[in-house]
Amino acid sequence: MSRDAIAWFNSSYRKYAGSRNGDAGTPDADGIRASGEKVWKGTEILDIRFGDPFILAASDGRYYMYGTGGVRDGFGCYVSDNLKDWEFLGQVYRGNTPESWTKANFWAPEVYERDGRYYMFFSADWKENPSGELENFRIGVAVADSPSGPFRDISDRPVFDPGYPVIDANVFFDNDGKCYLYFSRCCYKHPVESEVSEWARKKGLFDKVEESWVYGVEMKPDFSGIIGEPVLLLRPPVDMDDRQAEWESRSVTSGEVNRRWTEGSFTIKKDGLYYMMYSANFFGGANYAVGYATSASPLGPYTKSPRNPVLEKDTDRGGTVSGVGHSSITVSHDGRQMYCVYHGRTEATGNDRIVFISRMDIRDGEIIFE
């Protein structure tokens, strides 16, 4: 990555820091409504300024929402009884303390209830950085006796160190008792040759194109580490005639940035098939969007859906929503309704990301939004 590209990317990081790591705040509720009722039918658009939202349907009968932003050096939490009315509970995890391995950039928390305790998986900057890397993200785990915290790190180190920055942890618990960690290798220092990078070079846009890839690996039952080596599961298309190439490459082809992202994965299983949702394009731009892939095995191979993207901006159709991405899935306590939880932006919120909750289902091997 060139110095100019690094400077541009870092300035963009700071520009969007309010939505990733900013103070708590809620916009004017009257200004959050999105146009295009047909596009966003069955969707609650909340006045909560979270990125990367995740909702836990806890055993106490309530819903707990975690996300990026809202507090400094950690994560906050909201609680609801109906997925519509939410109360802010305050900060439930605090990092960047003398005893913590974390330093900054606290992103994408997901909380899982196991044997009466609550485990938060997240990514953050690792203090251990002898070579001075600009992106030094790793994945950690914190535990609490309540979904409202306080969460404490289970170790003074990340879960594992692959030797490159990783973010966006997602954990899947399979029927056979095994659990799997999915994560995204960051674009940082990961240039990849493809027909898209060749095209960008010929057009004079970028000399190199960096990519982030989604990996999966089995986890130890106590979450203290991984079993075996991570397996590559998803990456941007190599060929420009791949039907996924157009929408997954918009950040490059528009000249926005020399990066192609595959991140924010979330895996669910139904009728023996594994569905992995993922996001592509620059998280801070309008082209951020969601697709999904399916597999007969938790560690692939995965096949991307021809219907991708399944969630994207509607500004091209006269709407006001853009930057839609980093989805997760929750199910109502009665088990009757599945919801997709993700963030987006509207004209009223500007660069700030807010939470969207859409009714969804899986039918005949496809993810359907109602």
Secondary structure, DSSP 8 states (H G I E B T S, - for coil): --HHHHHHHHHHHHHTHHHHH-------GGG---S-TTTTTTEEE-S---EEEEEEE-TTS-EEEEEE-SSSSEEEEEEESSSSSEEEEEEEEE-SSTT-SB-S--EEEEEEEETTEEEEEEEEEBS--TT--S--EEEEEEEESSTT--BEESSSS-S---SS-EEEEEEEE-TTS-EEEEEEE-STT-B---HHHHHHHHTTS-S--EE-EEEEEEE-TTSSSEEEEEEEEE---SSTTSTTHHHHTHHHHTTS-SEE-EEEEEEEEETTEEEEEEEES-TTSTT-EEEEEEESSTT---EE-TT--SB---GGGT---EEEEEEEEEE-TTSS-EEEEEEEE-TTTTT--EEEEEEEEEETTEEEE-
